[in-house]
């Protein structure tokens, strides 16, 4: 079972990878819905790891 630190790192990596590869996020200044969702997952993992 992955630890909370692993989940946090994976969520951040997923978000960074998406931001680097998504054409809409790269061109527009407004993140796409997928980027918003991935950022929400990262923030939730960060809050969980802080507890």
TIROVO-774722 format. One record per residue: residue number from 1; x, y, z of N, C-alpha, C in turn. Coordinates in Angstrom, 1 decimal. Layout:
! TIROVO-774722
REC  pos  nX  nY  nZ  caX  caY  caZ  cX  cY  cZ
REC  NUM  X  Y  Z  X  Y  Z  X  Y  Z
...
! end
This chain:
! TIROVO-774722
REC  pos  nX  nY  nZ  caX  caY  caZ  cX  cY  cZ
REC  1  0.9  -1.2  0.0  0.0  0.0  0.0  0.9  1.2  0.0
REC  2  0.6  2.2  -0.9  1.5  3.4  -1.0  1.3  4.3  0.3
REC  3  2.4  4.9  0.7  2.3  5.8  1.8  1.7  7.1  1.4
REC  4  1.4  8.0  2.4  0.8  9.3  2.1  1.8  10.2  1.3
REC  5  3.1  10.0  1.6  4.1  10.8  0.9  4.2  10.4  -0.6
REC  6  4.0  9.1  -0.8  4.0  8.6  -2.2  2.8  9.1  -2.9
REC  7  1.7  9.1  -2.3  0.4  9.6  -2.9  0.6  11.1  -3.2
REC  8  1.2  11.9  -2.3  1.4  13.3  -2.6  2.4  13.5  -3.8
REC  9  3.4  12.8  -3.8  4.4  12.9  -4.9  3.7  12.5  -6.2
REC  10  3.0  11.5  -6.2  2.3  11.0  -7.5  1.3  12.0  -7.9
REC  11  0.5  12.6  -7.0  -0.5  13.6  -7.4  0.2  14.8  -8.0
REC  12  1.3  15.2  -7.4  2.1  16.4  -7.9  2.6  16.1  -9.3
REC  13  3.2  14.9  -9.5  3.8  14.5  -10.8  2.7  14.4  -11.8
REC  14  1.5  13.9  -11.5  0.4  13.8  -12.5  0.0  15.2  -12.9
REC  15  -0.1  16.1  -12.0  -0.5  17.5  -12.3  0.6  18.2  -13.2
REC  16  1.8  18.0  -12.8  2.9  18.6  -13.6  3.0  18.1  -15.0
REC  17  2.8  16.8  -15.1  2.8  16.1  -16.4  1.7  16.6  -17.3
REC  18  0.5  16.7  -16.7  -0.6  17.2  -17.4  -0.4  18.7  -17.9
REC  19  0.1  19.5  -17.0  0.3  20.9  -17.4  1.4  21.0  -18.5
REC  20  2.3  20.1  -18.6  3.3  20.2  -19.6  2.9  19.6  -20.9
REC  21  1.9  18.7  -20.9  1.4  18.0  -22.1  0.1  18.5  -22.7
REC  22  -0.7  19.1  -21.9  -2.1  19.5  -22.3  -2.0  20.8  -23.2
REC  23  -2.5  20.7  -24.4  -2.4  21.8  -25.3  -3.2  23.0  -24.9
REC  24  -4.4  22.7  -24.3  -5.2  23.8  -23.8  -4.6  24.5  -22.7
REC  25  -4.0  23.8  -21.7  -3.4  24.4  -20.6  -2.1  25.2  -21.0
REC  26  -1.4  24.7  -22.0  -0.2  25.3  -22.4  -0.5  26.6  -23.2
REC  27  -1.5  26.6  -24.0  -1.9  27.8  -24.8  -2.7  28.8  -24.0
REC  28  -3.7  28.4  -23.3  -4.6  29.3  -22.6  -4.0  29.6  -21.2
REC  29  -4.4  30.7  -20.7  -4.0  31.1  -19.3  -4.9  30.4  -18.2
REC  30  -6.0  29.9  -18.7  -7.0  29.3  -17.8  -6.8  27.8  -17.9
REC  31  -6.6  27.1  -16.7  -6.4  25.6  -16.8  -7.7  24.9  -17.2
REC  32  -7.5  23.8  -17.8  -8.7  23.0  -18.3  -9.3  22.3  -17.1
REC  33  -10.5  21.7  -17.2  -11.2  21.0  -16.1  -10.3  19.9  -15.6
REC  34  -9.6  19.2  -16.4  -8.7  18.1  -15.9  -7.6  18.6  -15.0
REC  35  -7.0  19.7  -15.4  -6.0  20.3  -14.6  -6.6  20.8  -13.2
REC  36  -7.8  21.3  -13.2  -8.4  21.7  -12.0  -8.6  20.5  -11.1
REC  37  -9.1  19.4  -11.7  -9.3  18.2  -10.9  -8.0  17.6  -10.3
REC  38  -7.0  17.6  -11.2  -5.7  17.1  -10.7  -5.1  18.0  -9.6
REC  39  -5.3  19.3  -9.7  -4.8  20.2  -8.6  -5.6  19.9  -7.3
REC  40  -6.9  19.7  -7.5  -7.7  19.4  -6.3  -7.3  18.1  -5.6
REC  41  -6.9  17.1  -6.4  -6.4  15.8  -5.9  -5.1  16.1  -5.1
REC  42  -4.2  16.9  -5.7  -2.9  17.2  -5.1  -3.2  17.9  -3.8
REC  43  -4.1  18.9  -3.8  -4.3  19.7  -2.6  -4.9  18.8  -1.5
REC  44  -5.8  17.8  -1.8  -6.3  16.9  -0.9  -5.2  16.0  -0.3
REC  45  -4.3  15.5  -1.1  -3.2  14.7  -0.7  -2.3  15.5  0.2
REC  46  -2.1  16.7  -0.1  -1.2  17.6  0.7  -1.8  17.8  2.1
REC  47  -3.1  18.0  2.1  -3.8  18.2  3.4  -3.7  17.0  4.3
REC  48  -3.9  15.8  3.6  -3.9  14.5  4.3  -2.5  14.3  4.9
REC  49  -1.5  14.6  4.1  -0.1  14.3  4.5  0.3  15.2  5.7
REC  50  -0.3  16.4  5.8  0.0  17.4  6.8  -0.5  17.0  8.2
REC  51  -1.5  16.1  8.2  -2.1  15.7  9.5  -1.3  14.7  10.2
! end
